[in-house]
Amino acid sequence: MAVEILSPCKNTDTLISALRSGCDAVYVGGKMFSARQSADNFTHEELCEAVKLCHKYGVKIYQAINTVATDDELPLLAEEIKNACEIGIDGIISQDLAVVNMVKKACPQMEIHASTQMTIHTPKGVDFAKEMGFSRVVVARELKKDEIRACCNRGVEIEAFVHGALCMSVSGQCYMSAMIGSRSANRGRCAQACRLPFYNHLKKGGNENALSLKDMCLVTYLKEMEEMGVSSLKIEGRMKRPEYVAGATDACKKSLLGEKYDLDSLKSVFSRSGFTDGYYTGRRQDMFGIRTKDDVLEANDVLPQLRQLYRKEIKKTDVKFFIEIKNNTPVMVEIEDMQGNKFATYGKVPEKAQNRSITLEMCEKQLSKLGDTIYNLKEVSGDIDEGLSVSAGELNALRREACEGLDGERIRKNTKTVSFDMEKLQFFYPKLRNIKHRQLRLDVTKASQLRNIDFDTIDMGIVPVFDVENCEGLPVDRLAVSLPRFITDENALEKQLEKAYSMGINKAFVSNYANITLCEKIGFELHGDFGLNVTNSMALEMLAKKNLMSATLSPELKVGQINTIGDYTRLSVVGYGKLPVMLTRNCPIGDCSRCGGEISDRTDRHFPIKCSKKLGYTEVLNCDTLWIADKLRDMNVDFVVLKFFEETPDEVRKITEKFLNGEGCEGKFTRGLYYRGIL
């Protein structure tokens, strides 16, 4: 299959611009469960028409149903999937395993794509997605060329972003907007706090945008990506205007054809002080940028030029006409495209010619007027008796009817509806018993932080897998290993996991779907971290089937939502620590020689930077410390995870004791989103 150019569409205008600029597929969002809730998005009626329009062009249309859902929303989520099945959507893009659960049970023929929000970025992550039933994986935007290549050719299609905005955080792992203003990126309501000024303490003035990246542009590398096995080249931009979509689509199309393309216009219509290819090439020296006044003014100059790309209808296929004009028989015009679709229409019985008889050349003159259609005339043939007359007006009307009929045939052939059996789903889940005693799990940055802990008072200590060498003296049967949240070397990680397992540590705390596949292979007992973004019972059911013994629920859930989660496996919540609000492959400070260890915003809130440079990533931590020791009785869960960063062994012991005693916090703290919730 030829590589696909996949264009973003926020409404009908951008859809037309994408189709007329030569895309092979589009992705759209409905009014619910779309990760771009601020875009116009499509009503159900508009989606129906969008499907017809795309399928007339022979273009696929995928629907992004890619936010996480809560238990009370699952019936609505099922309706959204049902509608997609019934109107002929070609595939669903999803991050929530609840969608996988529903598709497997109610509509197994529907194609599902793993959203980039699932943070899949390694071969083992791709393998997990394949096992779960995904036919395509949208890999993380932060990957180098060789990392993308390693994910290809593993039995599922690989989709990669090639143009558009870059988030500072790895997709699916950003909680900053939620924590600051209750607008969750995982729910499609990101407020883009990262585009505001953040100060990295290395430069004077404080108005540096330490979390704002330039837009990606990989248009130069598209043939290379096609050759390595990428199936779909994705343009970001469901918030963008039609001219942007047309310009990006046209540039991608021309790049693949080896033709000259216009990057200057593409930069002018939207960029943040230029473009970057830093992740793909591994050259990350100049990746930060903001949208300036000059950037905005540049767009005004190129908009008229870019509108020309989609002003006229594009020709999608050659057609052949056959016309039959016979005595005492209605005139027949048949049209056929190159895909074998046919349609015949009939007019009046031809009259006797008074002067000049109708000829094939005269018919061709009228049938060739295809300027407002997607068709290009290849040939006209016919069977015409002598001495007959057909007016130009009737031939024009027959041509229009034939083209409209062929449109319908193309839509019919390209639209594959899928049956959806709602009776296969049930929305009542086994409820948790009333848990009286919630055990503690201590997740530390260094094994040495556990030295003063009485392990008889806790469930387990969780140490980084690359620090197991420092676990001597700790009870290995009470330890679990935590895995890197972003994996740059799966082979090295697998060897380190085998080493930990050989030491007697047989439990793993997994934060990425690739972790599940890796640890399952070695034989670890699996426990889920918050990075899996579990927000509902159906997703939990899927993870339980993957043998997770426990799962940490999303920190974006309110207490009431936590307490409705079904009893499929044991549950935990994060109860203490500076919660990571961003997982970044680019360090916001960037200068190790003068690292101050934190960034601050305009309100002088300070966000610590947790450095895992050796592992290839950093984490931006929340400015306030989460504390729920005195609220544990509100949450009907089995475990409470305490996440320690720079605390000393003695501080770890004291905080653990406070949680065991249910004490309040003495300093500044936050309850997170457990009582505040998200929009």
C-alpha positions as CSV (number, residue, x, y, z in Angstrom):
1,M,0.0,0.0,0.0
2,A,1.2,3.5,-0.9
3,V,2.0,5.8,2.0
4,E,-1.0,7.9,3.1
5,I,-1.1,11.7,3.6
6,L,-3.4,12.3,6.5
7,S,-4.8,15.7,7.0
8,P,-6.6,17.4,9.9
9,C,-10.1,18.8,9.7
10,K,-12.0,20.9,12.2
11,N,-15.0,21.6,10.0
12,T,-16.4,21.3,6.5
13,D,-14.3,24.2,5.2
14,T,-11.1,22.6,6.2
15,L,-12.3,19.2,4.9
16,I,-12.9,20.7,1.5
17,S,-9.4,22.3,1.5
18,A,-7.8,19.0,2.5
19,L,-9.7,17.0,-0.2
20,R,-8.9,19.5,-2.9
21,S,-5.3,19.7,-2.0
22,G,-4.7,16.0,-2.5
23,C,-4.9,14.2,0.9
24,D,-5.4,10.4,1.0
25,A,-7.2,10.5,4.4
26,V,-8.5,12.9,7.0
27,Y,-9.1,12.8,10.7
28,V,-12.0,14.6,12.4
29,G,-13.6,14.9,15.8
30,G,-17.2,14.9,16.9
31,K,-18.7,17.1,19.5
32,M,-17.8,14.6,22.2
33,F,-14.7,12.6,23.2
34,S,-12.4,14.5,20.9
35,A,-9.0,15.6,22.2
36,R,-9.5,19.0,20.5
37,Q,-12.7,20.2,22.2
38,S,-11.8,23.8,21.4
39,A,-12.0,23.0,17.6
40,D,-15.3,23.5,15.8
41,N,-15.7,19.7,15.4
42,F,-18.5,18.0,13.6
43,T,-22.1,17.4,14.5
44,H,-23.6,14.0,13.8
45,E,-25.2,15.3,10.7
46,E,-22.0,17.0,9.5
47,L,-20.1,13.8,10.1
48,C,-22.6,11.9,7.9
49,E,-22.0,14.4,5.1
50,A,-18.2,14.4,5.7
51,V,-18.2,10.6,5.2
52,K,-20.1,10.9,1.9
53,L,-17.8,13.6,0.7
54,C,-14.6,11.8,1.6
55,H,-15.8,8.5,0.1
56,K,-16.8,10.3,-3.2
57,Y,-13.2,11.3,-3.4
58,G,-12.0,7.8,-2.5
59,V,-10.4,9.3,0.7
60,K,-10.6,7.6,4.1
61,I,-12.0,9.4,7.1
62,Y,-11.0,8.5,10.7
63,Q,-12.8,9.8,13.8
64,A,-10.8,10.8,16.8
65,I,-12.6,9.4,19.8
66,N,-9.5,9.9,21.8
67,T,-10.2,11.3,25.2
68,V,-10.4,9.3,28.4
69,A,-13.9,8.6,29.7
70,T,-15.3,8.2,33.2
71,D,-17.7,5.5,34.2
72,D,-20.8,7.7,33.9
73,E,-19.8,8.6,30.4
74,L,-19.4,5.1,29.1
75,P,-22.9,4.8,27.7
76,L,-22.4,8.0,25.7
77,L,-19.0,6.7,24.5
78,A,-20.7,3.6,23.3
79,E,-23.3,5.7,21.4
80,E,-20.4,7.7,19.8
81,I,-18.8,4.4,18.6
82,K,-22.1,3.1,17.4
83,N,-22.7,6.2,15.3
84,A,-19.2,5.9,13.8
85,C,-20.0,2.3,12.8
86,E,-23.3,3.2,11.3
87,I,-22.3,6.1,9.1
88,G,-19.2,4.4,7.7
89,I,-16.2,6.0,9.5
90,D,-13.1,4.0,8.3
91,G,-11.4,3.9,11.7
92,I,-11.5,5.2,15.3
93,I,-8.5,6.8,16.9
94,S,-8.4,6.1,20.6
95,Q,-6.3,6.3,23.7
96,D,-8.8,4.8,26.2
97,L,-8.8,1.0,26.5
98,A,-12.5,1.3,27.2
99,V,-12.9,1.9,23.4
100,V,-10.9,-1.3,22.7
101,N,-13.2,-3.1,25.2
102,M,-16.3,-1.9,23.4
103,V,-15.1,-2.6,19.9
104,K,-14.0,-6.1,20.8
105,K,-17.4,-6.9,22.3
106,A,-19.9,-4.9,20.2
107,C,-18.2,-4.2,16.8
108,P,-15.1,-6.3,16.2
109,Q,-14.9,-5.3,12.5
110,M,-14.3,-1.7,13.3
111,E,-10.7,-0.6,12.8
112,I,-9.1,1.1,15.8
113,H,-5.9,3.2,15.8
114,A,-3.8,3.7,18.9
115,S,-3.6,7.4,19.5
116,T,-0.4,9.2,20.2
117,Q,-2.0,9.9,23.6
118,M,-1.1,6.3,24.5
119,T,2.6,7.2,24.5
120,I,3.6,4.3,22.4
121,H,7.2,4.8,21.2
122,T,9.0,1.5,21.2
123,P,8.8,-1.9,19.4
124,K,7.4,-3.6,22.5
125,G,4.7,-0.8,22.8
126,V,3.7,-1.5,19.2
127,D,3.5,-5.2,20.0
128,F,1.2,-4.5,22.9
129,A,-1.1,-2.5,20.7
130,K,-1.2,-5.2,18.1
131,E,-2.1,-7.8,20.8
132,M,-4.9,-5.5,22.0
133,G,-6.4,-5.4,18.6
134,F,-5.2,-2.1,17.2
135,S,-4.5,-2.1,13.4
136,R,-2.4,1.1,13.5
137,V,-0.2,2.9,16.0
138,V,0.4,6.7,16.1
139,V,3.9,6.8,17.5
140,A,5.1,9.6,19.8
141,R,6.3,12.8,18.1
142,E,9.5,12.8,20.1
143,L,11.2,9.9,18.2
144,K,14.4,9.9,16.2
145,K,14.5,8.4,12.7
146,D,16.0,5.1,13.9
147,E,13.4,4.9,16.7
148,I,10.6,5.3,14.2
149,R,12.2,2.7,12.0
150,A,12.4,0.2,14.8
151,C,8.6,0.5,15.3
152,C,7.8,-0.3,11.7
153,N,7.1,-3.6,10.0
154,R,5.8,-5.3,13.2
155,G,2.4,-6.4,11.8
156,V,0.5,-3.1,12.4
157,E,0.6,0.1,10.4
158,I,2.7,3.0,11.8
159,E,1.4,6.5,11.6
160,A,3.9,9.4,12.3
161,F,3.4,13.1,12.7
162,V,5.3,15.0,10.0
163,H,4.1,18.6,10.4
164,G,2.5,20.8,13.0
165,A,2.7,21.8,16.6
166,L,4.9,20.1,19.2
167,C,3.9,19.9,22.8
168,M,6.7,20.1,25.3
169,S,5.3,17.1,27.1
170,V,5.1,13.7,25.6
171,S,1.4,13.2,24.6
172,G,-0.7,11.5,27.1
173,Q,1.6,12.4,30.0
174,C,0.8,16.1,30.5
175,Y,-1.2,17.1,33.6
176,M,0.0,20.7,33.8
177,S,-3.1,22.3,32.4
178,A,-5.3,20.1,34.6
179,M,-3.3,20.9,37.8
180,I,-3.1,24.6,37.1
181,G,-6.6,25.3,35.8
182,S,-8.6,22.0,35.8
183,R,-8.5,21.9,32.0
184,S,-7.3,18.4,31.2
185,A,-5.3,17.6,28.1
186,N,-6.4,14.0,28.4
187,R,-10.0,15.3,28.1
188,G,-9.3,17.5,25.1
189,R,-9.4,20.8,27.1
190,C,-5.7,21.8,27.3
191,A,-5.3,25.5,28.0
192,Q,-1.8,25.4,26.6
193,A,-0.2,26.7,29.7
194,C,3.2,25.7,28.2
195,R,2.9,28.5,25.7
196,L,3.0,31.1,28.5
197,P,6.3,32.5,29.8
198,F,8.3,30.1,32.0
199,Y,11.6,31.2,33.5
200,N,14.5,28.6,33.7
201,H,16.7,30.6,36.2
202,L,19.6,30.8,33.8
203,K,18.6,34.0,31.9
204,K,17.7,37.4,33.2
205,G,14.3,38.9,32.8
206,G,12.1,35.9,33.5
207,N,10.1,36.0,30.2
208,E,11.7,33.1,28.5
209,N,9.4,30.4,27.0
210,A,11.1,27.4,28.5
211,L,8.2,25.1,27.7
212,S,7.3,26.3,24.2
213,L,8.6,24.4,21.2
214,K,8.7,25.4,17.5
215,D,6.5,23.5,15.2
216,M,7.7,20.3,13.6
217,C,8.3,20.1,9.9
218,L,9.5,16.8,8.3
219,V,8.3,17.5,4.8
220,T,11.9,17.0,3.5
221,Y,12.1,13.4,4.9
222,L,8.8,11.9,3.6
223,K,10.2,9.6,1.0
224,E,12.7,8.3,3.6
225,M,9.9,7.7,6.1
226,E,7.9,5.9,3.4
227,E,10.9,3.7,2.6
228,M,11.4,2.8,6.3
229,G,7.8,1.5,6.5
230,V,5.7,4.4,7.8
231,S,2.2,3.9,6.5
232,S,0.6,7.2,7.3
233,L,2.1,10.7,7.3
234,K,0.1,12.8,9.7
235,I,-0.3,16.6,9.7
236,E,-1.2,18.1,13.1
237,G,-3.7,20.9,13.1
238,R,-7.4,20.3,14.0
239,M,-7.5,23.8,15.3
240,K,-6.0,25.4,12.2
241,R,-7.6,27.3,9.3
242,P,-8.3,25.8,5.8
243,E,-5.3,27.6,4.2
244,Y,-2.9,25.9,6.7
245,V,-4.4,22.5,6.0
246,A,-4.2,23.1,2.2
247,G,-0.6,24.3,2.4
248,A,0.7,21.4,4.5
249,T,-1.2,18.8,2.5
250,D,0.1,20.2,-0.8
251,A,3.7,20.4,0.4
252,C,3.5,16.7,1.6
253,K,2.0,15.6,-1.7
254,K,4.7,17.3,-3.8
255,S,7.5,16.1,-1.5
256,L,6.4,12.5,-2.1
257,L,6.2,13.1,-5.8
258,G,9.7,14.6,-5.9
259,E,8.2,18.0,-7.0
260,K,9.1,21.4,-5.7
261,Y,7.1,22.5,-2.6
262,D,6.7,25.9,-0.9
263,L,8.0,25.8,2.7
264,D,8.2,29.5,2.9
265,S,4.4,29.9,2.5
266,L,3.9,27.0,5.0
267,K,6.1,28.8,7.5
268,S,4.3,32.0,7.0
269,V,0.8,30.6,7.4
270,F,1.7,29.3,10.8
271,S,4.9,28.7,12.7
272,R,6.5,29.6,16.0
273,S,9.6,31.5,14.9
274,G,10.3,28.8,12.3
275,F,10.3,25.0,12.2
276,T,12.3,22.3,13.8
277,D,13.3,18.7,12.8
278,G,15.2,18.3,16.0
279,Y,13.5,15.1,17.3
280,Y,13.7,13.3,14.0
281,T,17.4,14.2,13.3
282,G,18.5,14.1,16.9
283,R,19.8,17.7,16.6
284,R,17.9,19.4,19.4
285,Q,20.0,22.6,19.8
286,D,17.4,25.1,18.4
287,M,13.9,23.8,19.1
288,F,12.3,26.4,21.3
289,G,10.1,29.2,19.9
290,I,6.9,31.2,20.3
291,R,4.3,32.7,18.1
292,T,5.4,36.3,17.6
293,K,3.6,39.3,16.1
294,D,5.7,39.1,13.0
295,D,4.6,35.4,12.6
296,V,1.0,36.5,12.7
297,L,1.5,39.3,10.2
298,E,3.3,37.0,7.7
299,A,0.2,34.9,7.4
300,N,-1.8,37.7,5.9
301,D,0.5,37.8,2.9
302,V,0.2,34.1,2.0
303,L,-3.5,33.4,2.7
304,P,-4.8,34.4,-0.8
305,Q,-2.1,32.4,-2.4
306,L,-2.9,29.3,-0.4
307,R,-6.6,29.6,-1.1
308,Q,-5.9,29.0,-4.7
309,L,-4.8,25.4,-3.8
310,Y,-8.4,24.5,-3.1
311,R,-10.5,27.0,-5.1
312,K,-11.3,24.5,-7.8
313,E,-12.3,20.9,-7.7
314,I,-9.5,18.4,-7.9
315,K,-9.5,15.6,-10.5
316,K,-9.5,12.3,-8.7
317,T,-10.0,9.8,-11.6
318,D,-10.4,9.5,-15.3
319,V,-13.8,8.4,-16.6
320,K,-15.1,6.9,-19.8
321,F,-18.5,7.7,-21.3
322,F,-20.6,5.4,-23.4
323,I,-23.6,7.0,-25.2
324,E,-26.3,5.1,-27.0
325,I,-28.7,7.0,-29.2
326,K,-31.1,4.6,-31.0
327,N,-34.3,4.9,-32.9
328,N,-37.4,4.7,-30.6
329,T,-35.2,4.2,-27.5
330,P,-34.4,6.6,-24.7
331,V,-31.0,8.1,-24.9
332,M,-28.6,6.3,-22.5
333,V,-25.4,7.7,-21.1
334,E,-23.1,5.4,-19.0
335,I,-20.1,6.7,-17.1
336,E,-17.3,4.5,-15.7
337,D,-14.3,5.4,-13.5
338,M,-11.0,3.7,-13.4
339,Q,-12.0,1.8,-10.3
340,G,-14.8,0.0,-12.2
341,N,-17.7,2.0,-10.7
342,K,-20.5,2.5,-13.3
343,F,-23.7,4.5,-13.5
344,A,-26.2,4.7,-16.4
345,T,-28.9,7.4,-16.9
346,Y,-31.6,7.7,-19.5
347,G,-33.1,10.6,-21.3
348,K,-35.9,11.1,-23.9
349,V,-36.4,9.2,-27.1
350,P,-34.4,11.1,-29.7
351,E,-36.2,13.0,-32.4
352,K,-35.6,12.8,-36.1
353,A,-33.0,15.3,-37.3
354,Q,-34.4,18.3,-39.2
355,N,-31.0,19.5,-40.3
356,R,-27.8,18.0,-38.8
357,S,-27.7,14.6,-37.2
358,I,-26.1,14.1,-33.8
359,T,-22.5,12.7,-34.0
360,L,-20.1,11.2,-31.5
361,E,-18.0,14.3,-31.7
362,M,-21.0,16.5,-30.8
363,C,-21.7,14.3,-27.8
364,E,-18.1,14.4,-26.7
365,K,-18.1,18.2,-26.8
366,Q,-20.9,18.2,-24.2
367,L,-19.8,15.2,-22.1
368,S,-16.3,16.6,-21.7
369,K,-17.6,19.6,-19.7
370,L,-16.5,18.2,-16.3
371,G,-15.0,21.3,-14.8
372,D,-17.0,21.2,-11.6
373,T,-16.6,17.5,-10.9
374,I,-13.8,15.3,-9.6
375,Y,-13.7,13.6,-13.0
376,N,-11.3,13.9,-16.0
377,L,-12.5,12.7,-19.4
378,K,-10.5,9.9,-20.8
379,E,-12.6,8.8,-23.8
380,V,-16.1,8.8,-25.2
381,S,-17.5,5.9,-27.2
382,G,-21.0,5.2,-28.4
383,D,-23.6,3.5,-30.6
384,I,-25.5,6.2,-32.6
385,D,-28.0,5.7,-35.3
386,E,-28.1,8.1,-38.3
387,G,-30.6,10.8,-38.7
388,L,-31.4,11.5,-35.0
389,S,-31.2,14.7,-33.0
390,V,-30.4,15.3,-29.3
391,S,-30.1,18.8,-27.9
392,A,-27.0,20.1,-26.2
393,G,-29.1,20.9,-23.2
394,E,-30.3,17.3,-22.8
395,L,-26.7,16.0,-23.2
396,N,-25.6,18.4,-20.5
397,A,-28.4,17.3,-18.2
398,L,-27.5,13.6,-18.8
399,R,-23.8,14.4,-18.1
400,R,-24.7,16.0,-14.8
401,E,-27.0,13.1,-13.8
402,A,-24.4,10.6,-14.8
403,C,-21.7,12.3,-12.7
404,E,-24.0,12.6,-9.7
405,G,-24.9,8.9,-10.1
406,L,-21.3,8.0,-10.2
407,D,-20.7,10.1,-7.1
408,G,-23.3,7.9,-5.4
409,E,-21.8,4.7,-6.7
410,R,-18.3,5.7,-5.4
411,I,-19.8,6.6,-2.0
412,R,-21.6,3.3,-1.8
413,K,-18.6,1.3,-2.8
414,N,-16.2,3.1,-0.4
415,T,-18.6,3.2,2.6
416,K,-18.3,0.1,4.8
417,T,-20.8,0.3,7.7
418,V,-20.2,-2.0,10.7
419,S,-22.9,-3.5,12.9
420,F,-22.8,-2.5,16.5
421,D,-24.5,-4.8,19.1
422,M,-25.2,-2.7,22.2
423,E,-26.6,-5.7,24.0
424,K,-23.0,-7.1,24.2
425,L,-22.1,-4.2,26.6
426,Q,-23.1,-3.8,30.2
427,F,-22.5,-0.7,32.3
428,F,-22.8,-2.2,35.7
429,Y,-19.6,-3.2,37.3
430,P,-18.7,-5.3,40.4
431,K,-18.1,-2.8,43.1
432,L,-15.3,-2.7,45.6
433,R,-15.8,-3.9,49.1
434,N,-15.6,-1.3,51.8
435,I,-11.8,-1.2,52.4
436,K,-10.9,-0.5,56.0
437,H,-7.1,-0.4,55.8
438,R,-5.3,1.2,52.9
439,Q,-1.7,0.0,52.6
440,L,1.2,2.3,51.6
441,R,3.5,1.9,48.7
442,L,6.7,4.0,48.7
443,D,7.9,5.0,45.2
444,V,11.4,6.5,45.6
445,T,13.9,8.1,43.3
446,K,16.8,6.2,44.9
447,A,16.9,2.9,46.8
448,S,18.8,4.6,49.7
449,Q,15.7,6.6,50.6
450,L,14.1,3.4,52.0
451,R,16.9,2.7,54.5
452,N,15.0,3.9,57.5
453,I,11.6,2.3,56.7
454,D,10.0,-0.5,58.7
455,F,8.8,-2.7,55.9
456,D,6.3,-4.4,58.2
457,T,4.2,-1.2,58.1
458,I,4.0,-0.9,54.3
459,D,3.0,-3.0,51.3
460,M,6.0,-2.4,49.1
461,G,8.9,-0.2,48.3
462,I,9.3,0.8,44.6
463,V,12.8,1.5,43.4
464,P,14.0,2.5,39.9
465,V,15.1,-0.6,38.0
466,F,18.5,1.0,37.2
467,D,19.2,1.5,40.9
468,V,18.7,-2.1,42.0
469,E,22.4,-2.4,42.7
470,N,21.9,-0.2,45.7
471,C,19.1,-2.4,47.2
472,E,21.5,-4.4,49.4
473,G,20.1,-4.9,52.9
474,L,16.5,-4.2,51.8
475,P,13.9,-7.0,51.8
476,V,13.8,-8.0,48.1
477,D,10.5,-9.8,48.5
478,R,8.9,-6.5,49.5
479,L,10.4,-4.5,46.6
480,A,9.1,-3.7,43.2
481,V,11.0,-2.0,40.3
482,S,9.7,1.1,38.6
483,L,10.5,1.4,34.9
484,P,11.4,4.4,32.9
485,R,8.4,6.4,31.7
486,F,10.1,7.0,28.3
487,I,12.3,4.2,26.9
488,T,15.2,4.9,24.7
489,D,16.9,1.5,24.8
490,E,14.6,-1.5,25.2
491,N,17.4,-4.0,25.0
492,A,19.3,-2.4,27.9
493,L,16.1,-2.1,29.9
494,E,15.3,-5.8,29.3
495,K,18.8,-6.8,30.6
496,Q,18.4,-4.6,33.7
497,L,15.0,-6.2,34.3
498,E,16.4,-9.6,34.1
499,K,19.1,-8.6,36.6
500,A,16.5,-7.3,39.0
501,Y,14.5,-10.5,38.6
502,S,17.6,-12.6,39.3
503,M,18.1,-10.7,42.5
504,G,14.7,-11.9,43.7
505,I,12.7,-8.7,42.9
506,N,9.7,-10.1,41.0
507,K,7.2,-7.2,41.0
508,A,7.2,-4.4,38.5
509,F,5.5,-1.0,38.6
510,V,4.6,-0.2,35.0
511,S,3.9,3.3,33.6
512,N,3.9,2.6,29.8
513,Y,2.2,-0.1,27.8
514,A,5.6,-1.3,26.5
515,N,6.5,-2.0,30.1
516,I,3.7,-4.6,30.3
517,T,5.0,-6.6,27.3
518,L,8.6,-6.4,28.6
519,C,7.8,-7.5,32.2
520,E,5.3,-10.1,31.1
521,K,8.0,-11.8,29.1
522,I,10.4,-12.1,32.0
523,G,7.7,-13.2,34.5
524,F,7.2,-10.1,36.7
525,E,4.0,-9.6,38.8
526,L,2.5,-6.5,37.2
527,H,1.3,-3.3,38.9
528,G,0.1,-0.2,37.0
529,D,1.4,3.3,37.6
530,F,-0.7,6.5,37.0
531,G,0.9,7.0,33.5
532,L,-1.5,4.4,32.1
533,N,-4.3,7.0,32.6
534,V,-7.0,4.6,33.9
535,T,-10.2,6.5,34.4
536,N,-13.0,3.9,34.1
537,S,-14.0,0.4,34.8
538,M,-13.9,-0.9,31.2
539,A,-10.2,0.1,30.8
540,L,-9.4,-1.5,34.2
541,E,-11.1,-4.7,33.0
542,M,-8.8,-4.8,30.0
543,L,-5.7,-4.3,32.1
544,A,-6.9,-7.0,34.5
545,K,-7.0,-9.4,31.5
546,K,-3.4,-8.5,31.0
547,N,-2.7,-9.8,34.5
548,L,-2.2,-6.5,36.2
549,M,-2.5,-7.2,39.9
550,S,-3.2,-3.6,40.7
551,A,-3.6,-0.3,38.9
552,T,-3.0,3.3,40.0
553,L,-6.0,5.4,38.9
554,S,-5.5,8.7,37.1
555,P,-4.9,11.6,39.4
556,E,-7.5,13.6,37.4
557,L,-10.4,11.6,38.9
558,K,-12.4,13.0,41.7
559,V,-13.0,11.0,44.9
560,G,-16.6,10.1,43.9
561,Q,-15.4,8.8,40.5
562,I,-12.7,6.8,42.1
563,N,-15.2,5.1,44.4
564,T,-17.4,3.9,41.5
565,I,-14.6,2.0,39.7
566,G,-15.3,-1.7,39.3
567,D,-13.6,-4.4,41.2
568,Y,-11.5,-6.0,38.5
569,T,-8.2,-5.7,40.2
570,R,-6.8,-4.0,43.2
571,L,-6.7,-0.2,43.1
572,S,-4.3,2.5,44.2
573,V,-4.1,6.3,44.1
574,V,-1.2,8.7,44.4
575,G,-1.4,10.2,47.9
576,Y,1.8,12.2,48.3
577,G,4.5,14.0,46.3
578,K,5.1,16.6,43.7
579,L,3.2,14.9,40.9
580,P,5.0,14.9,37.5
581,V,2.9,17.4,35.4
582,M,5.1,16.9,32.3
583,L,7.2,14.1,30.8
584,T,9.7,15.8,28.5
585,R,12.4,14.6,26.1
586,N,13.7,18.1,25.8
587,C,15.0,19.6,29.1
588,P,13.4,23.0,29.8
589,I,16.7,24.1,31.4
590,G,19.1,22.7,28.9
591,D,22.4,23.7,30.7
592,C,23.6,21.0,33.0
593,S,26.6,23.1,34.1
594,R,24.4,25.7,35.6
595,C,21.2,23.8,36.4
596,G,19.0,25.4,39.1
597,G,16.8,22.4,39.2
598,E,13.5,24.3,38.6
599,I,11.5,26.6,36.4
600,S,9.0,29.2,37.5
601,D,6.0,30.9,35.9
602,R,4.6,34.4,35.9
603,T,3.0,34.0,39.3
604,D,6.3,32.9,40.8
605,R,5.2,29.3,41.2
606,H,8.3,27.1,41.2
607,F,8.2,23.7,39.4
608,P,11.1,21.3,40.2
609,I,12.8,19.5,37.3
610,K,13.4,15.8,38.0
611,C,16.4,14.9,35.8
612,S,16.7,11.4,34.2
613,K,19.2,12.5,31.6
614,K,20.8,9.1,31.5
615,L,17.5,7.6,30.5
616,G,16.8,10.3,27.9
617,Y,14.1,12.4,29.6
618,T,13.1,14.8,32.3
619,E,10.0,15.4,34.3
620,V,8.5,18.8,35.4
621,L,7.0,18.3,38.8
622,N,4.1,20.2,40.3
623,C,4.8,23.3,42.3
624,D,2.8,22.1,45.3
625,T,3.1,18.8,47.3
626,L,0.1,16.5,47.1
627,W,-1.1,15.4,50.6
628,I,-4.1,13.3,51.5
629,A,-3.0,11.5,54.6
630,D,-5.9,12.9,56.5
631,K,-8.4,12.1,53.7
632,L,-7.6,8.4,53.2
633,R,-11.0,7.3,54.5
634,D,-12.7,9.1,51.6
635,M,-11.1,6.8,49.1
636,N,-12.2,3.2,48.7
637,V,-8.9,1.9,47.4
638,D,-6.4,-0.8,48.4
639,F,-3.2,1.2,48.2
640,V,-1.9,4.7,48.5
641,V,1.3,5.5,46.6
642,L,3.7,8.0,48.1
643,K,6.1,9.5,45.5
644,F,9.4,10.8,46.9
645,F,11.8,13.0,45.0
646,E,14.6,14.6,47.0
647,E,13.5,13.7,50.5
648,T,16.2,12.2,52.8
649,P,15.7,8.7,54.3
650,D,14.7,10.3,57.5
651,E,12.1,12.6,55.8
652,V,10.7,9.5,54.0
653,R,10.3,7.8,57.3
654,K,8.6,10.7,59.0
655,I,6.2,11.3,56.1
656,T,5.3,7.6,56.0
657,E,4.5,7.7,59.7
658,K,2.3,10.7,59.2
659,F,0.3,8.8,56.5
660,L,0.1,5.7,58.8
661,N,-1.4,8.0,61.5
662,G,-3.6,9.9,59.1
663,E,-2.1,13.3,60.0
664,G,-2.6,16.6,58.2
665,C,0.2,18.5,56.4
666,E,2.0,21.2,58.3
667,G,3.2,23.3,55.3
668,K,1.8,24.3,52.0
669,F,0.1,21.5,50.1
670,T,-2.5,20.6,47.5
671,R,-5.3,18.0,47.4
672,G,-4.6,17.8,43.7
673,L,-7.8,17.2,41.6
674,Y,-9.4,14.7,44.0
675,Y,-11.9,17.3,45.3
676,R,-11.6,20.0,42.7
677,G,-12.0,17.9,39.6
678,I,-11.5,18.8,35.9
679,L,-13.7,20.4,33.3
